[in-house]
């Protein structure tokens, strides 16, 4: 792909060098850069990727996306300056891998507890119904039946789009994905198109990162705020934050509950230490 195509929607502040270069890969880790790659220098919470620009160039990077063009910029390397590289990685990765979520039905599951259970249950259900399905979860990623080990609840944008592109290639129709608060704030899901989102619940968690409960809640809410109007948003109204999550969404809202009247109403008829048995009276949601 030409560099000019890759950055077309980024609104660069400055370009130094030739945009007519063929890009053979994109990376945020300089150690993984190969000949012909675009290196994206991200100012992370722990390390500033700008420090590794020389290493990326040494590894074969022919272009660098950055917030600050080095004074001693390498000759022959194209530098593209943007306002926030962290927010651009997802757009670049999505474009490079052919916009995979335009060819899939991607559903995100967010909340404190239950994300893995719900995403995995949906994955198994849809496979049993005969669909080819992908799963992106804390425990393991799956491209239909192929297991791929995972290190984070939500991978970095480049790894994420690589996996989604593999799912497209494998013929997957649906993908169920855990969406962490970190990934929302860090824009790891930037550029992805979701057809729907589900909210489980909210408890005190990750306050070492978010600092306050309000910040944590608002990070989760941001996911629903950004859903398109064609999408659906399913929320747990037994949680006091359930309706807060969807108060500004453009998506079609559906509710579920055990304790209150809702679009999806369940009743606990057996409760054991390891499981519950539920009866339900629910409306139909098509995804």
Beta strands, then each sheet from edge to edge (+ up, - down):
strand 1: 14-16
strand 2: 25-27
strand 3: 37-40
strand 4: 63-66
strand 5: 78-81
strand 6: 105-110
strand 7: 133-136
strand 8: 141-143
strand 9: 146-148
strand 10: 174-178
strand 11: 196-199
strand 12: 232-236
strand 13: 252-257
strand 14: 264-271
strand 15: 276-282
sheet 1: 1+ 5- 4- 3- 2-
sheet 2: 9+ 8- 7+ 10+ 6+ 11+ 12+ 13+ 14+ 15-
end
